[in-house]
Amino acid sequence: MPYDAGQWHDFATSFAGAAGALLGLAFVAISFNLDAILHYKTLPGRAVETLAFFAYPLAGALLIQLPGLSDAALGTGQAILAAGLTVLVARGVHRWRQERADPLSWRVSHMAPVIVVTALAGMGAAATITASLGGLYWLAGAMAMATVTGLVNSWVLLVEIKR
C-alpha cells in the first residue's frame, strides 16, 4: 500500500479538494489584508509562504492522481515539488537575517516548519523512487505539515496582524 498510488486515490482526492479550497481562501484573504501585510517588512514573504504551503499539498495530491505513473516518475514529480520548497528555505534564511532583533524562539518557529516540510518532501521523493522507506506516507506527512503550517501562517496574517 505505501507504494501503490492507486491505493491513495481517495486520500489524494480529499486532500486536493481541501488544499485547493484553502489556497483560494488564503489568496482572497491576503488580497483583502494586503495593506496591513505590506506594512511589515517580513509579512509579504510569510504571505508567499502561506500560499506555497497550500499549493504544495494541492500539487502533491494531483500528482498522486495522475494515472499510469511509475514509481520513478511519481518520485521525480515529488522531487520537483521538493526542489520548489527549497526556495522557501532560502527565503527563510533571508528572513532569519531580517528578524535578528526578534526573539530566537520566534525565528526558530518561523524557520523550523519550512525545513521540516522540505525534509519530509525530499524523503518522500526518495522513498517513492526507491519503493522503500515508507513510500507515499512521507508525502502524506509533508502535505499534512504544509497544511498545518499554512493554517498557522494564515492566522498570523489575518488575525494576529490586527492586534
VMD Tcl script that draws the C-alpha trace (Angstrom):
set ca {
  {0.00 0.00 0.00}
  {2.71 2.60 0.75}
  {4.00 2.31 -2.82}
  {0.79 1.91 -4.84}
  {-0.51 5.32 -5.91}
  {-3.84 3.75 -6.87}
  {-4.47 2.92 -3.20}
  {-4.01 6.61 -2.38}
  {-6.65 7.93 -4.80}
  {-9.35 8.72 -2.21}
  {-6.82 10.36 0.11}
  {-5.44 12.44 -2.76}
  {-8.91 13.45 -3.96}
  {-9.91 14.62 -0.49}
  {-6.63 16.42 0.09}
  {-6.73 18.11 -3.32}
  {-10.19 19.48 -2.60}
  {-9.22 20.76 0.84}
  {-5.90 22.22 -0.29}
  {-7.50 23.90 -3.30}
  {-10.16 25.49 -1.12}
  {-7.59 26.67 1.43}
  {-5.35 28.08 -1.30}
  {-8.22 30.04 -2.81}
  {-9.40 31.34 0.56}
  {-5.86 32.34 1.55}
  {-5.36 34.19 -1.73}
  {-8.57 36.18 -1.25}
  {-7.90 36.84 2.44}
  {-4.35 38.03 1.74}
  {-5.69 40.28 -1.00}
  {-8.18 41.85 1.40}
  {-5.48 42.36 4.04}
  {-2.74 43.42 1.64}
  {-2.21 46.95 3.01}
  {-1.72 45.67 6.55}
  {0.58 42.87 5.33}
  {2.71 45.26 3.29}
  {3.11 47.50 6.35}
  {5.52 44.94 7.93}
  {8.75 44.04 6.11}
  {8.63 40.30 6.85}
  {4.93 39.61 6.29}
  {4.87 39.70 2.46}
  {7.30 36.78 2.49}
  {5.13 34.99 5.00}
  {2.12 35.53 2.74}
  {4.00 33.94 -0.17}
  {4.97 31.03 2.08}
  {1.36 30.58 3.11}
  {0.25 30.28 -0.49}
  {3.10 27.84 -1.19}
  {2.17 25.75 1.87}
  {-1.32 25.30 0.44}
  {-0.16 24.90 -3.18}
  {2.30 22.12 -2.32}
  {-0.28 19.64 -0.99}
  {-2.61 20.50 -3.86}
  {0.13 19.71 -6.38}
  {1.20 16.61 -4.45}
  {-2.36 15.30 -4.32}
  {-2.91 15.91 -8.02}
  {0.40 14.21 -8.80}
  {-0.74 11.05 -6.99}
  {-3.88 11.02 -9.14}
  {-2.06 11.09 -12.48}
  {-2.79 7.70 -14.00}
  {-0.07 5.36 -15.12}
  {2.92 6.96 -13.43}
  {5.74 4.62 -12.49}
  {7.31 4.87 -9.04}
  {10.26 6.67 -10.63}
  {8.03 9.18 -12.43}
  {5.91 9.84 -9.33}
  {9.04 10.21 -7.22}
  {10.59 12.56 -9.77}
  {7.47 14.72 -9.66}
  {7.72 14.76 -5.88}
  {11.40 15.71 -6.15}
  {10.49 18.66 -8.37}
  {7.93 19.81 -5.80}
  {10.51 19.35 -3.01}
  {13.00 21.42 -5.00}
  {10.41 24.18 -5.17}
  {10.15 24.06 -1.40}
  {13.89 24.65 -1.10}
  {13.18 28.14 -2.41}
  {11.17 28.68 0.77}
  {14.14 27.53 2.82}
  {16.36 30.06 1.02}
  {13.79 32.79 1.62}
  {13.62 31.69 5.26}
  {17.36 32.20 5.64}
  {16.94 35.73 4.29}
  {14.04 36.36 6.68}
  {16.13 34.89 9.54}
  {18.62 37.69 8.95}
  {15.88 40.33 8.74}
  {14.44 39.24 12.08}
  {17.68 39.43 14.10}
  {16.05 41.74 16.62}
  {13.18 39.30 17.23}
  {13.39 36.63 19.95}
  {15.16 33.44 18.90}
  {12.04 31.39 19.64}
  {10.08 33.41 17.04}
  {12.80 32.99 14.47}
  {13.01 29.24 15.05}
  {9.21 28.89 14.94}
  {9.21 30.61 11.53}
  {12.06 28.57 10.06}
  {11.50 25.08 11.52}
  {8.24 24.27 9.69}
  {9.77 25.17 6.32}
  {12.73 22.90 6.96}
  {10.52 20.04 8.23}
  {8.14 20.19 5.25}
  {11.06 20.32 2.80}
  {12.81 17.40 4.51}
  {9.62 15.31 4.53}
  {9.02 16.13 0.87}
  {12.57 15.18 -0.09}
  {12.38 11.96 1.88}
  {9.04 11.19 0.23}
  {10.55 11.63 -3.22}
  {13.43 9.29 -2.38}
  {11.08 6.76 -0.77}
  {8.79 6.73 -3.79}
  {11.59 6.47 -6.36}
  {13.18 3.57 -4.48}
  {9.83 2.00 -3.46}
  {11.16 1.69 0.07}
  {11.38 3.58 3.35}
  {7.61 4.01 3.69}
  {6.81 5.34 0.24}
  {3.93 7.77 -0.03}
  {3.49 8.08 3.72}
  {6.31 10.66 3.66}
  {4.44 12.69 1.06}
  {1.30 12.49 3.17}
  {3.27 13.75 6.17}
  {4.74 16.62 4.15}
  {1.29 17.55 2.85}
  {-0.21 17.50 6.34}
  {2.63 19.54 7.85}
  {2.43 22.06 5.00}
  {-1.30 22.45 5.56}
  {-0.95 22.94 9.31}
  {1.82 25.49 8.76}
  {-0.28 27.28 6.16}
  {-3.15 27.49 8.64}
  {-0.87 28.90 11.35}
  {0.54 31.45 8.92}
  {-3.00 32.37 7.86}
  {-3.89 33.02 11.47}
  {-0.89 35.34 11.82}
  {-1.67 37.17 8.58}
  {-5.37 37.57 9.21}
  {-5.86 37.76 12.97}
  {-2.60 38.49 14.78}
  {-1.79 41.35 12.40}
  {-4.87 43.18 13.69}
  {-3.72 43.11 17.33}
}
mol new
graphics top color blue
foreach p $ca { graphics top sphere $p radius 0.5 }
foreach p [lrange $ca 0 end-1] q [lrange $ca 1 end] { graphics top cylinder $p $q radius 0.2 }
display resetview
